[in-house]
């Protein structure tokens, strides 16, 4: 029998174990883990776990999960009593090309305070600047960063208009760069709205479709203000492709004026198009979300679309975004699934990230679930009340806790809006709302 390296390492650690994870009798004083997280409530939808478990880490991998791992078996112990332990969160829609593009933020400071350990940068880079994203952002980062390559060779250098010049939509060049970086680039991105495509209509989308098909990877499409109609866009999406901003309140929304799901959207959902939140600064409407969810259509993936504008609210970060879906009636386990195992599956990274199964990367997030009276906002500043707020207390990547550092400086072209200033005045920022619960 040939045993893979990971499974062999697991057998070495768990000599005598006959199950998928170590049981208490397997632990001996000779066994040494590097880090042990004890007494937490483990929620790992990939393993159908929602119960008290300890998590043991050896080097950069999960070594064991069990209900009572002896503390003396580890060099360091973290007491997670009263907290929720989840796999590190997987954010399917981010912009982290800091200092080069209009939108990019620094990933690591936000990762350390939010629990997001795997970041997918979606289209910030095009063919002409992909290598810079990889060499100067992804490689130095402690958080894991992957990318979708923009069909526009200039990416998101500017705020918009990247698809208004078809000379930038070079299918051959896009595919050439993807083939050279398949361990980093996981798909193709196109923003399709009135501003980005200009007079070019659906042609940039057709080219993005051709590139995705040629490289055999998924296509993510952003929607917003029409331009092309939502029906025309959806016909270009195949099973496994991603429609981001699925709860938009703009003219490409998935519901009609009476709140009923559009037939084109229903067909897309049924054929396996991935519906992704992508909250952002202009793409999440409570009204649209409530209309869709009341008809049984919940998001496949909860993602942030975090960038230079949205990080200042009302998005703020992934835990706040997840808390909004708790307020909309999703269960805690369903919310965690939509931010861990489901996006990992969409990216083809299941078993590596988005789970704490032994052998997976030791990426872990700890949260307190604060109870109180909270107010959440969509991008139109429509408010909804909630009773629960997720607050990250610790983020671990590759078995190492991340130190908290200040966010990177806001770029000079970004100014706080009146709405964002109002959130601060009202005390409706995550930091203010969590005060007294999450130190």
C-alpha angles and dihedrals in degrees: 000000000000113000119199119238094252095048090046091053089049091052090050091053094043103040108178096018115131099184139072091266136022120278121211096258089062093065118096134173087252091064113092124191121187096222134012126193108201138188098012131131104250115212110185110154092185087068096032088243124151105151143088109297136154119230121213123197130199116189106316099336138078104255103182146350121203141146096251118016110176112251091221089066092072135064091220131023128200115198107218096177110154092014138104118241117203137165111272107281120257113216111201096191121044140132114217105153089120120193094008105064134043093247109036125121130184108267104204100061091050092043091055093055100036109041094241107140101163118052127188111201104206115208101326087125128053128187094283096055106024094104090056091054091051099043102037103030113021100038097050092043122101091208116075111257127191129169147219110213117233114235084225108082091218095053118197098330088135131036094262145326094085092135097042091092111058091198086077092053096082110163095189093051092045091053092045092057093045092051089052093051107034092140089060108027113066102177150332129285132204128174109212115190138111096278102041098049098033110181093346096087114185097348095096089051091050089053092047088050091051092050094048092049093048094052094038095236135124124270122224117203125194118210132192131126114015127265097135114023120259090240092056091048095049093053088065094056122095132194109294094025117121129235106198123199089035090162096050118146094207129100094283092060120140095237132067125237090278092053096253119143111256116245091236090053092048091053091049092050091048095050092053107264107159112241110213127186102216092179099189124149096300110018113074124080123180089206093057092043093051092047093051097041092049086060091051098261108131123172119270091212134023110211135162112221083214115189144138093300105033095049087072092057176316083053096037098162147331098279090054091048091050090048089057089060091049086056089051091058105263114140120248091246092051091049092050091048091053090053100041126019098023097054089043088056092048089054094044091243098115113140091027102059134007093047140067094216110142109271094032121115111281095246109144137170127200122202142179115217102219119206120210145085110311135171122215129188138206123216091275090055092249106154132221127182123232137183100210133058124184113219122187115225102174139009122200124192122185089351094304123109114236118235115228116246132171118277116260117270118281111251117254093245091060121085127175114257124229088252092054091048089050091056090056093047092050093048091241098133118111092249093052094043094049094049110125092022106053116034 
